Amino acid sequence: MRTLVLALALAAALPPQLAGQARYSVTFGATGGTRLLTDRIFQDIRVTQAIAPTVVVDATLPVSKRERAGLELGLGFAKTRIQETGLAQYDGPSFRTLSIAFVVQGPLFRRFTYSGGAGLLKYLPDKDGIFRQGGPLLLILGGGVDYHQPIRGSLGLLARMRYDYQRFSTDQLRADGFARTQDVHRVGFGLGLEYTRP
């Protein structure tokens, strides 16, 4: 959160011709992803993630006549589902994710724009299970498409679709001797508001 506040402060301190083009947005949506973990102790164990409510806040500035660049901060809340061979699926531990990414945005088609970037994601500590100690900083790579619908003046509606990739691991898994990481792909959708500083 401090990073986003710093980005907003820097935007406010820019020369008027640039600061006047600063754009801020907040979206609320959901994120789903592929399996987090597959392991075999006495039988196969699969840990999947449920759909996660997600909040995304970003701030961007123009870096050319067409492109913008800035920071995107995301916070997600999810639960896991565990499936063991021969047993019914049951609820696993919940988890929260915090991510920050440097993004570049540009025009795509009419009111559609593209977005691509890279950043860091962290699984925050939880009460028990594989997220008890949280997780290391994980590299995430992502991209997506935004749709912008002006409402009035500097205010507009924003519809967003995002994809990202990471290698999943947590500190508790490492402490338990599970050193392998697994590819995780996530897709998210969100709706919200954006404001371009006049």
LOROGU-909198 format. One line per field, with one value per residue: y negated, z, x negated of N, C-alpha, C, O in turn; residue in three letters; residue number from 1. Coordinates in nm, 2 decimals. Each point is the difference from the previous one (the first is absolute). Example, Ala and Ser with C-alpha at 12.3 -4.5 7.8 and 13.67 -1.06 7.14 Angstrom:
# residues 2
n_c2	0.57	-0.11 $
n_c3	0.78	-0.14 $
n_c1	-1.32	0.14 $
ca_c2	-0.12	-0.11 $
ca_c3	0.00	0.00 $
ca_c1	0.09	-0.09 $
c_c2	-0.12	-0.11 $
c_c3	0.00	0.08 $
c_c1	-0.09	0.08 $
o_c2	0.00	-0.11 $
o_c3	0.07	0.01 $
o_c1	-0.10	-0.05 $
code	ALA	SER $
pos	1	2 $
//
This chain:
# residues 198
n_c2	0.12	0.11	0.22	0.13	0.07	0.18	0.21	0.08	0.10	0.21	0.16	0.07	0.16	0.15	0.02	-0.22	-0.08	0.00	-0.17	-0.17	0.07	-0.13	0.20	-0.07	0.17	0.01	0.17	0.02	0.14	0.08	0.12	0.03	0.18	-0.02	0.20	0.02	0.15	0.06	0.12	0.06	0.02	-0.05	-0.22	0.07	-0.14	-0.02	-0.13	0.00	-0.11	-0.06	0.02	-0.10	0.00	-0.12	-0.04	-0.12	0.00	-0.16	0.03	-0.14	0.07	-0.20	0.17	0.00	-0.01	0.16	-0.04	0.20	-0.15	0.21	-0.11	0.21	-0.11	0.18	-0.01	0.17	0.04	0.11	0.12	0.12	0.09	0.11	0.04	0.10	0.06	-0.02	-0.19	0.00	-0.08	-0.08	-0.07	-0.13	0.04	-0.13	-0.12	-0.07	-0.11	0.02	-0.15	0.06	-0.16	0.09	-0.19	0.16	-0.22	0.14	-0.17	0.01	-0.06	-0.16	0.10	0.10	0.09	-0.07	0.21	-0.15	0.21	-0.15	0.21	-0.12	0.22	-0.09	0.19	-0.10	-0.11	0.22	0.02	0.04	0.20	0.07	-0.04	0.21	0.11	0.07	-0.20	0.16	-0.12	-0.05	0.13	-0.22	0.17	-0.22	0.08	-0.16	0.05	-0.19	0.00	-0.12	-0.02	-0.11	-0.11	-0.03	-0.12	-0.07	-0.05	0.16	0.07	0.13	0.03	0.14	-0.02	0.16	-0.06	0.19	-0.08	0.21	-0.08	0.16	-0.16	0.18	-0.18	-0.05	-0.11	-0.22	-0.14	-0.02	-0.18	-0.15	0.14	0.20	-0.04	-0.15	0.12	-0.22	0.12	-0.21	0.06	-0.19	0.01	-0.16	-0.04	-0.15	-0.07	-0.14	-0.01	-0.13	0.04	-0.09 $
n_c3	0.00	0.13	-0.05	0.09	0.21	0.03	-0.03	0.17	0.16	-0.04	0.03	0.21	0.04	-0.09	-0.16	0.04	-0.10	0.17	0.14	-0.14	-0.02	0.18	-0.01	0.05	0.10	-0.03	0.05	-0.08	0.12	-0.20	0.19	-0.22	0.12	-0.09	-0.09	0.20	0.03	-0.05	0.11	0.04	0.10	0.09	0.01	-0.18	-0.03	0.02	-0.06	0.07	-0.20	0.21	-0.07	-0.13	0.20	-0.17	0.13	-0.14	0.08	-0.11	-0.05	-0.12	-0.10	-0.06	-0.15	-0.04	-0.21	0.01	0.02	0.09	0.15	0.05	0.15	0.03	0.08	0.05	0.00	0.07	-0.08	0.11	-0.15	0.18	-0.20	0.17	-0.14	0.14	-0.06	-0.16	-0.04	0.18	-0.18	0.03	0.16	-0.16	0.01	0.18	-0.17	0.07	-0.15	0.01	-0.11	-0.08	-0.10	-0.10	0.01	-0.15	-0.02	-0.08	-0.14	0.04	0.16	-0.16	0.04	-0.20	0.21	-0.10	0.05	0.05	0.06	0.13	0.08	0.16	0.03	0.10	0.04	-0.01	0.15	0.02	0.00	-0.20	0.09	-0.19	0.10	0.08	-0.15	-0.06	-0.08	-0.12	0.01	-0.05	-0.11	-0.03	-0.10	-0.08	0.01	-0.16	0.09	-0.11	0.16	-0.19	0.22	-0.19	0.17	0.13	-0.18	0.21	0.01	0.11	-0.18	0.18	-0.22	0.17	-0.16	0.16	-0.09	0.12	-0.01	0.07	0.13	-0.04	0.14	0.13	0.12	0.00	-0.18	-0.01	0.10	-0.14	-0.06	0.05	-0.07	-0.01	-0.21	0.05	-0.19	0.00	-0.05	-0.06	0.08	-0.10	0.16	-0.16	0.20	-0.17	0.16	-0.15	0.08	-0.14	0.07	0.12 $
n_c1	-0.08	-0.15	-0.01	0.16	-0.02	-0.14	0.09	0.12	-0.12	-0.06	0.16	0.03	-0.15	0.15	-0.16	0.02	-0.19	-0.15	-0.08	-0.05	-0.21	-0.04	-0.10	0.21	-0.11	0.23	-0.13	0.21	-0.14	-0.04	-0.06	-0.04	0.02	-0.21	-0.01	0.10	0.17	-0.21	0.16	-0.21	0.19	0.20	0.02	0.13	-0.17	0.22	-0.17	0.22	-0.02	0.04	0.21	-0.15	0.10	0.09	-0.18	0.12	-0.21	0.12	-0.22	0.14	-0.19	0.06	0.02	0.22	-0.07	-0.17	-0.22	0.08	-0.05	-0.03	0.13	-0.09	0.18	-0.12	0.23	-0.14	0.21	-0.16	0.11	-0.04	-0.08	0.11	-0.17	0.15	-0.21	0.16	-0.11	0.14	0.10	-0.21	0.15	-0.08	-0.22	0.05	0.09	-0.21	0.13	-0.22	0.14	-0.20	0.14	-0.18	0.11	0.04	0.03	0.15	-0.05	0.22	0.15	-0.04	0.19	-0.06	-0.01	-0.20	-0.02	-0.17	-0.02	-0.11	0.01	0.10	-0.07	0.17	-0.12	0.20	-0.13	-0.04	0.22	0.09	-0.07	0.09	0.20	-0.03	-0.12	0.21	-0.03	-0.09	-0.19	0.22	-0.15	0.04	0.11	-0.02	0.20	-0.01	0.20	-0.06	0.15	-0.05	0.07	-0.04	-0.09	-0.18	0.02	-0.04	0.22	-0.11	0.12	0.01	-0.05	0.03	-0.16	0.03	-0.20	0.03	-0.21	0.05	-0.16	0.15	0.04	-0.05	0.04	0.23	0.08	-0.03	0.15	0.17	-0.13	0.16	-0.16	0.12	-0.07	0.15	-0.01	-0.05	0.18	-0.07	0.20	-0.06	0.15	0.01	0.09	0.00	-0.13	0.08	-0.21	0.13	-0.21	0.17 $
ca_c2	-0.12	-0.12	-0.02	-0.07	-0.14	-0.07	-0.03	-0.10	-0.12	-0.04	-0.05	-0.14	-0.09	-0.02	-0.12	0.00	0.06	0.15	0.04	-0.02	0.12	0.12	0.07	0.09	0.09	0.11	0.10	0.11	0.11	0.13	0.06	0.14	0.05	0.14	0.07	-0.06	0.10	0.14	0.07	0.14	0.05	0.13	-0.01	-0.13	-0.11	-0.12	-0.12	-0.09	-0.13	-0.04	-0.13	-0.09	-0.15	-0.07	-0.15	-0.05	-0.15	-0.03	-0.13	0.00	-0.13	0.01	0.01	-0.03	-0.05	0.11	0.09	-0.05	0.09	-0.02	0.11	0.06	0.07	0.09	0.07	0.10	0.08	0.13	0.13	0.11	0.12	0.11	0.13	0.12	0.12	0.09	-0.07	-0.12	-0.13	-0.07	-0.13	-0.02	-0.13	-0.12	-0.07	-0.13	-0.04	-0.14	-0.01	-0.13	0.02	-0.11	0.03	-0.08	0.00	-0.07	0.02	0.12	-0.01	-0.09	-0.03	0.11	-0.01	0.12	-0.02	0.11	-0.04	0.10	-0.04	0.09	0.04	0.06	0.06	-0.05	0.10	0.03	0.07	0.14	0.06	-0.03	-0.15	-0.04	-0.09	-0.08	0.05	-0.08	-0.09	0.08	-0.08	0.02	-0.06	0.00	-0.09	-0.01	-0.10	-0.08	-0.07	-0.13	-0.06	-0.13	-0.03	-0.15	-0.07	0.08	0.13	0.10	0.14	0.09	0.14	0.05	0.15	0.02	0.13	0.00	0.12	0.00	0.13	0.00	0.06	-0.08	0.03	0.12	0.12	0.01	0.05	0.14	0.08	0.00	-0.11	-0.03	-0.10	0.04	-0.11	-0.04	-0.10	-0.06	-0.09	-0.08	-0.10	-0.10	-0.12	-0.11	-0.14	-0.06	-0.15	-0.06	-0.13	-0.11 $
ca_c3	0.00	0.00	-0.13	-0.08	0.05	-0.05	-0.15	-0.01	0.04	-0.11	-0.10	0.04	-0.01	-0.13	-0.07	-0.04	-0.13	0.01	0.11	-0.05	-0.07	0.08	0.00	0.12	-0.01	0.09	-0.05	0.08	-0.08	0.04	-0.07	0.01	-0.04	-0.01	0.12	0.08	0.05	-0.01	0.07	0.03	0.13	-0.02	-0.11	-0.07	0.06	-0.09	0.06	-0.10	0.06	-0.03	-0.06	0.10	-0.02	-0.02	-0.01	-0.07	-0.01	-0.08	-0.03	-0.11	-0.06	-0.13	-0.02	-0.15	-0.05	-0.01	0.11	0.14	0.09	0.14	0.10	0.02	0.13	0.01	0.12	-0.02	0.12	-0.06	0.08	-0.08	0.01	0.00	-0.05	0.02	-0.08	0.07	0.10	-0.05	0.01	0.12	0.00	0.06	0.06	-0.08	-0.02	-0.05	-0.08	-0.03	-0.12	-0.06	-0.13	-0.09	-0.12	-0.11	-0.06	-0.13	-0.08	-0.07	-0.10	0.05	0.15	0.06	0.01	0.05	0.12	0.03	0.10	0.08	0.14	0.11	0.07	0.13	0.08	0.14	0.10	0.05	0.13	0.00	-0.13	-0.08	-0.01	0.13	0.00	-0.12	-0.11	-0.05	-0.11	-0.12	-0.12	-0.08	-0.13	-0.03	-0.11	0.00	-0.09	0.07	-0.08	0.07	-0.04	0.06	0.06	0.01	0.03	0.02	0.06	-0.09	0.04	-0.05	0.01	-0.01	0.00	0.02	0.01	0.05	0.02	0.11	0.05	0.13	0.12	0.12	0.10	0.07	-0.09	0.00	0.13	0.00	-0.09	-0.14	-0.06	-0.13	-0.02	-0.10	-0.08	0.03	-0.09	0.06	-0.08	0.08	-0.06	0.09	-0.04	0.09	-0.04	-0.02	0.00	-0.06	0.07	-0.10 $
ca_c1	0.08	-0.09	-0.05	0.10	0.01	-0.12	0.02	0.10	-0.07	-0.09	0.08	0.05	-0.11	-0.05	0.04	0.15	0.04	0.00	0.09	0.13	0.04	-0.01	0.12	0.01	0.12	0.02	0.09	0.03	0.04	-0.03	-0.12	0.00	-0.13	-0.02	-0.03	-0.11	-0.09	0.03	-0.11	0.03	-0.06	0.05	0.09	-0.01	0.07	0.01	0.05	0.04	0.04	0.14	0.01	-0.05	0.04	-0.13	0.00	-0.12	-0.02	-0.12	-0.03	-0.09	-0.03	-0.04	-0.15	-0.01	0.13	0.10	-0.01	0.00	-0.07	0.03	0.00	0.13	0.00	0.11	0.02	0.10	0.04	0.05	0.00	-0.05	0.07	-0.10	0.05	-0.09	0.05	0.10	0.07	0.07	-0.07	0.04	-0.06	-0.13	-0.03	0.02	-0.12	0.01	-0.12	-0.03	-0.09	-0.03	-0.07	-0.03	0.08	0.01	0.13	0.01	0.13	0.02	0.11	0.11	-0.01	-0.07	-0.15	-0.07	-0.08	-0.10	-0.10	-0.06	-0.01	-0.02	0.12	-0.03	0.11	-0.01	0.01	0.13	0.00	-0.05	-0.01	-0.12	-0.02	-0.02	-0.11	0.00	-0.08	-0.11	0.04	0.00	0.00	0.12	0.00	0.14	0.05	0.15	0.08	0.09	0.10	0.03	0.13	0.01	0.13	0.01	-0.12	-0.12	0.04	0.05	0.01	-0.11	0.02	-0.14	-0.03	-0.14	-0.06	-0.14	-0.07	-0.09	-0.05	0.06	-0.06	0.02	-0.10	0.03	-0.03	-0.15	-0.04	0.04	-0.08	0.05	-0.08	0.04	0.10	0.10	0.06	0.14	0.06	0.12	0.08	0.09	0.09	0.04	0.08	-0.03	0.00	-0.13	0.00	-0.11	-0.01	0.02 $
c_c2	-0.13	-0.03	-0.08	-0.14	-0.08	-0.04	-0.11	-0.14	-0.05	-0.06	-0.14	-0.10	-0.03	-0.13	0.00	0.07	0.15	0.04	-0.01	0.12	0.13	0.06	0.10	0.09	0.10	0.09	0.11	0.12	0.13	0.06	0.15	0.05	0.15	0.06	-0.06	0.11	0.14	0.07	0.14	0.04	0.15	0.01	-0.14	-0.10	-0.12	-0.12	-0.10	-0.13	-0.03	-0.14	-0.10	-0.14	-0.08	-0.15	-0.04	-0.15	-0.03	-0.15	0.00	-0.14	0.02	0.01	-0.03	-0.05	0.11	0.08	-0.07	0.11	-0.04	0.12	0.05	0.09	0.09	0.07	0.10	0.08	0.13	0.11	0.11	0.12	0.11	0.13	0.10	0.12	0.08	-0.08	-0.12	-0.13	-0.08	-0.14	0.00	-0.13	-0.12	-0.07	-0.14	-0.02	-0.15	-0.01	-0.14	0.03	-0.13	0.04	-0.11	0.01	-0.08	0.03	0.13	-0.01	-0.08	-0.03	0.11	-0.04	0.13	-0.04	0.12	-0.04	0.12	-0.06	0.11	0.03	0.07	0.06	-0.04	0.11	0.02	0.08	0.13	0.05	-0.05	-0.15	-0.06	-0.11	-0.10	0.06	-0.10	-0.10	0.08	-0.10	0.03	-0.08	0.01	-0.10	0.00	-0.10	-0.07	-0.07	-0.13	-0.07	-0.14	-0.02	-0.15	-0.06	0.09	0.14	0.10	0.14	0.08	0.14	0.06	0.15	0.01	0.14	-0.01	0.14	-0.01	0.14	0.01	0.08	-0.09	0.04	0.12	0.13	0.02	0.06	0.15	0.08	0.01	-0.11	-0.03	-0.12	0.04	-0.12	-0.03	-0.11	-0.06	-0.09	-0.08	-0.10	-0.10	-0.11	-0.11	-0.14	-0.05	-0.15	-0.05	-0.14	-0.11	-0.10 $
c_c3	0.00	-0.14	-0.09	0.05	-0.05	-0.15	-0.02	0.04	-0.11	-0.12	0.03	-0.01	-0.14	-0.06	-0.04	-0.13	0.01	0.11	-0.04	-0.07	0.08	0.01	0.12	-0.02	0.12	-0.05	0.11	-0.08	0.06	-0.08	0.02	-0.06	-0.01	0.13	0.06	0.03	-0.03	0.07	0.02	0.13	0.00	-0.12	-0.06	0.08	-0.09	0.07	-0.11	0.07	-0.05	-0.06	0.12	-0.02	0.00	-0.02	-0.07	-0.01	-0.08	-0.02	-0.12	-0.05	-0.15	-0.02	-0.15	-0.04	0.01	0.13	0.14	0.08	0.15	0.09	0.02	0.13	0.01	0.14	-0.02	0.12	-0.06	0.10	-0.09	0.02	-0.02	-0.04	0.02	-0.07	0.09	0.11	-0.07	0.01	0.12	0.00	0.07	0.06	-0.10	-0.02	-0.06	-0.09	-0.01	-0.11	-0.03	-0.13	-0.07	-0.13	-0.10	-0.07	-0.13	-0.07	-0.07	-0.11	0.06	0.15	0.07	0.01	0.05	0.12	0.01	0.10	0.08	0.14	0.10	0.07	0.13	0.06	0.14	0.10	0.04	0.12	0.00	-0.14	-0.07	-0.01	0.14	0.01	-0.12	-0.11	-0.04	-0.10	-0.13	-0.12	-0.08	-0.13	-0.05	-0.11	0.00	-0.09	0.09	-0.10	0.08	-0.05	0.08	0.06	0.00	0.03	0.01	0.05	-0.11	0.06	-0.06	0.02	-0.04	0.00	0.01	0.01	0.06	0.03	0.12	0.02	0.15	0.10	0.12	0.10	0.08	-0.08	0.00	0.13	0.02	-0.10	-0.14	-0.07	-0.14	-0.01	-0.12	-0.08	0.04	-0.09	0.06	-0.10	0.09	-0.08	0.11	-0.06	0.10	-0.06	-0.03	-0.01	-0.06	0.05	-0.11	0.00 $
c_c1	-0.09	-0.05	0.10	0.02	-0.11	0.02	0.10	-0.06	-0.09	0.08	0.05	-0.11	-0.06	0.04	0.14	0.03	0.00	0.10	0.15	0.05	-0.01	0.14	0.00	0.13	0.00	0.10	0.03	0.05	-0.04	-0.11	0.01	-0.14	-0.01	-0.04	-0.13	-0.11	0.05	-0.11	0.05	-0.07	0.04	0.09	0.00	0.08	-0.01	0.06	0.03	0.05	0.14	-0.01	-0.02	0.06	-0.13	0.03	-0.13	0.01	-0.12	-0.01	-0.10	-0.02	-0.04	-0.15	-0.03	0.13	0.11	0.00	0.00	-0.07	0.03	-0.01	0.14	-0.01	0.12	0.01	0.11	0.03	0.06	-0.01	-0.06	0.10	-0.10	0.07	-0.11	0.06	0.09	0.08	0.07	-0.08	0.05	-0.07	-0.13	-0.02	0.03	-0.13	0.03	-0.13	-0.01	-0.10	-0.02	-0.07	-0.02	0.07	-0.02	0.13	-0.01	0.12	0.00	0.10	0.11	-0.02	-0.07	-0.15	-0.06	-0.08	-0.10	-0.09	-0.06	-0.01	-0.02	0.14	-0.04	0.13	-0.01	0.03	0.15	-0.01	-0.06	-0.02	-0.13	-0.03	-0.04	-0.11	0.00	-0.09	-0.11	0.05	-0.01	0.01	0.13	-0.02	0.14	0.03	0.15	0.05	0.09	0.10	0.04	0.12	0.02	0.14	0.02	-0.13	-0.12	0.03	0.05	0.01	-0.11	0.03	-0.14	-0.01	-0.15	-0.04	-0.14	-0.05	-0.10	-0.05	0.04	-0.09	0.03	-0.11	0.03	-0.03	-0.15	-0.05	0.03	-0.08	0.05	-0.06	0.04	0.10	0.09	0.05	0.14	0.04	0.13	0.07	0.09	0.08	0.04	0.07	-0.03	0.01	-0.14	0.02	-0.13	-0.01	0.01	-0.12 $
o_c2	-0.10	-0.12	-0.09	-0.09	-0.12	-0.11	-0.09	-0.10	-0.12	-0.10	-0.09	-0.12	-0.08	-0.07	0.11	0.07	0.06	0.10	0.08	0.02	0.11	-0.06	0.07	-0.05	0.03	-0.04	0.03	-0.02	0.02	-0.03	0.05	-0.06	0.07	-0.07	-0.03	-0.03	0.03	-0.02	0.03	0.01	0.09	0.11	-0.09	0.02	-0.04	0.02	-0.04	0.00	0.01	-0.07	0.00	-0.06	0.03	-0.04	0.04	-0.06	0.06	-0.08	0.06	-0.09	0.11	-0.08	-0.01	-0.02	-0.03	0.06	-0.12	0.11	-0.11	0.10	-0.07	0.08	-0.05	0.03	-0.04	0.02	0.00	-0.01	-0.01	0.00	0.00	0.03	0.00	0.02	0.05	0.06	-0.04	-0.01	0.01	-0.02	0.06	-0.08	0.02	0.02	-0.02	0.04	-0.07	0.07	-0.09	0.08	-0.10	0.10	-0.12	0.12	-0.09	0.09	0.05	0.02	0.04	-0.05	0.00	-0.06	0.08	-0.11	0.12	-0.12	0.11	-0.12	0.10	-0.09	0.07	-0.06	0.03	0.09	-0.09	0.03	0.04	-0.08	-0.05	-0.04	-0.12	-0.09	-0.07	0.12	-0.11	0.02	0.06	-0.10	0.12	-0.11	0.10	-0.07	0.08	-0.07	0.05	-0.02	0.01	-0.01	0.00	0.05	-0.04	0.03	0.07	0.08	-0.04	0.02	-0.03	0.05	-0.04	0.07	-0.07	0.09	-0.10	0.09	-0.10	0.10	-0.08	0.10	-0.11	0.10	0.08	0.10	0.12	0.09	0.07	0.12	0.07	-0.11	-0.11	-0.02	0.09	-0.10	0.10	-0.10	0.08	-0.07	0.06	-0.04	0.03	-0.03	0.03	-0.02	0.05	-0.06	0.04	-0.08	0.00	-0.09 $
o_c3	-0.06	-0.03	-0.07	-0.08	-0.04	-0.04	-0.08	-0.06	-0.02	-0.06	-0.09	-0.02	-0.01	0.06	-0.04	0.00	-0.08	-0.02	0.05	-0.03	-0.05	0.01	0.02	-0.06	0.06	-0.05	0.08	-0.10	0.12	-0.12	0.12	-0.08	0.04	0.10	-0.07	-0.01	0.01	-0.02	-0.01	0.00	-0.04	-0.05	0.06	0.05	-0.05	0.06	-0.07	0.12	-0.12	0.01	0.10	-0.11	0.08	-0.07	0.04	-0.04	0.02	0.01	0.01	0.03	-0.03	0.07	-0.04	0.08	0.00	0.04	0.01	-0.04	0.03	-0.04	-0.01	0.01	-0.02	0.05	-0.04	0.09	-0.07	0.11	-0.12	0.10	-0.08	0.05	-0.06	0.00	0.11	0.06	-0.11	0.09	0.03	-0.07	0.10	0.02	-0.12	0.08	-0.06	0.04	-0.01	0.01	0.02	0.00	0.02	-0.06	0.02	-0.02	-0.02	0.03	-0.05	-0.12	0.10	0.04	0.13	-0.10	0.07	0.03	-0.02	0.02	-0.03	0.02	-0.04	0.01	0.00	0.00	0.07	-0.03	0.01	0.05	0.09	-0.10	0.06	-0.05	0.02	0.08	-0.01	-0.01	0.04	-0.05	-0.03	0.01	-0.01	-0.01	0.02	-0.05	0.08	-0.08	0.09	-0.11	0.12	-0.13	0.12	-0.05	-0.07	0.10	-0.10	0.02	-0.09	0.11	-0.11	0.11	-0.09	0.08	-0.07	0.04	-0.03	0.01	0.01	-0.05	0.08	-0.02	-0.01	-0.02	0.03	0.05	0.01	0.01	0.07	-0.01	-0.08	0.00	-0.06	0.09	-0.07	0.06	0.01	-0.02	0.05	-0.08	0.08	-0.11	0.12	-0.12	0.12	-0.10	0.06	-0.04	0.04	-0.01	-0.10	-0.08 $
o_c1	0.04	-0.01	-0.03	0.01	0.02	-0.03	-0.01	0.03	-0.01	-0.04	0.00	0.02	-0.09	0.09	0.05	0.10	0.07	0.07	0.08	0.12	0.02	0.10	-0.10	0.10	-0.10	0.11	-0.09	0.08	0.01	-0.02	0.02	-0.06	0.10	-0.02	-0.10	-0.12	0.11	-0.12	0.12	-0.12	-0.08	0.03	-0.07	0.11	-0.11	0.11	-0.09	0.03	0.04	-0.10	0.06	-0.03	-0.10	0.09	-0.11	0.10	-0.11	0.10	-0.10	0.08	-0.05	-0.07	-0.11	0.09	0.12	0.10	-0.04	-0.01	0.03	-0.06	0.10	-0.09	0.11	-0.11	0.11	-0.09	0.10	-0.05	0.00	0.07	-0.09	0.11	-0.11	0.13	-0.04	0.09	-0.03	-0.08	0.11	-0.10	-0.02	0.10	-0.01	-0.10	0.11	-0.11	0.10	-0.11	0.08	-0.10	0.08	-0.02	-0.03	0.04	-0.07	0.08	-0.10	-0.03	0.06	-0.10	0.00	-0.05	0.07	-0.02	0.05	-0.03	0.03	-0.01	-0.06	0.08	-0.10	0.11	-0.11	0.07	0.08	-0.10	-0.07	0.02	-0.09	-0.10	0.00	0.01	-0.10	-0.02	0.00	0.11	-0.11	0.08	0.04	-0.06	0.07	-0.08	0.07	-0.07	0.07	-0.03	0.04	0.02	0.02	0.10	0.10	-0.06	-0.03	-0.10	0.07	-0.05	-0.05	0.04	-0.07	0.08	-0.08	0.08	-0.07	0.08	-0.06	0.06	-0.06	-0.05	0.04	-0.07	-0.10	-0.05	-0.05	-0.08	-0.06	0.03	-0.05	0.05	-0.04	0.07	-0.04	0.02	0.08	-0.07	0.08	-0.07	0.07	-0.04	0.01	-0.01	-0.01	0.06	-0.10	0.10	-0.11	0.09	-0.07	0.01 $
code	MET	ARG	THR	LEU	VAL	LEU	ALA	LEU	ALA	LEU	ALA	ALA	ALA	LEU	PRO	PRO	GLN	LEU	ALA	GLY	GLN	ALA	ARG	TYR	SER	VAL	THR	PHE	GLY	ALA	THR	GLY	GLY	THR	ARG	LEU	LEU	THR	ASP	ARG	ILE	PHE	GLN	ASP	ILE	ARG	VAL	THR	GLN	ALA	ILE	ALA	PRO	THR	VAL	VAL	VAL	ASP	ALA	THR	LEU	PRO	VAL	SER	LYS	ARG	GLU	ARG	ALA	GLY	LEU	GLU	LEU	GLY	LEU	GLY	PHE	ALA	LYS	THR	ARG	ILE	GLN	GLU	THR	GLY	LEU	ALA	GLN	TYR	ASP	GLY	PRO	SER	PHE	ARG	THR	LEU	SER	ILE	ALA	PHE	VAL	VAL	GLN	GLY	PRO	LEU	PHE	ARG	ARG	PHE	THR	TYR	SER	GLY	GLY	ALA	GLY	LEU	LEU	LYS	TYR	LEU	PRO	ASP	LYS	ASP	GLY	ILE	PHE	ARG	GLN	GLY	GLY	PRO	LEU	LEU	LEU	ILE	LEU	GLY	GLY	GLY	VAL	ASP	TYR	HIS	GLN	PRO	ILE	ARG	GLY	SER	LEU	GLY	LEU	LEU	ALA	ARG	MET	ARG	TYR	ASP	TYR	GLN	ARG	PHE	SER	THR	ASP	GLN	LEU	ARG	ALA	ASP	GLY	PHE	ALA	ARG	THR	GLN	ASP	VAL	HIS	ARG	VAL	GLY	PHE	GLY	LEU	GLY	LEU	GLU	TYR	THR	ARG	PRO $
pos	1	2	3	4	5	6	7	8	9	10	11	12	13	14	15	16	17	18	19	20	21	22	23	24	25	26	27	28	29	30	31	32	33	34	35	36	37	38	39	40	41	42	43	44	45	46	47	48	49	50	51	52	53	54	55	56	57	58	59	60	61	62	63	64	65	66	67	68	69	70	71	72	73	74	75	76	77	78	79	80	81	82	83	84	85	86	87	88	89	90	91	92	93	94	95	96	97	98	99	100	101	102	103	104	105	106	107	108	109	110	111	112	113	114	115	116	117	118	119	120	121	122	123	124	125	126	127	128	129	130	131	132	133	134	135	136	137	138	139	140	141	142	143	144	145	146	147	148	149	150	151	152	153	154	155	156	157	158	159	160	161	162	163	164	165	166	167	168	169	170	171	172	173	174	175	176	177	178	179	180	181	182	183	184	185	186	187	188	189	190	191	192	193	194	195	196	197	198 $
//
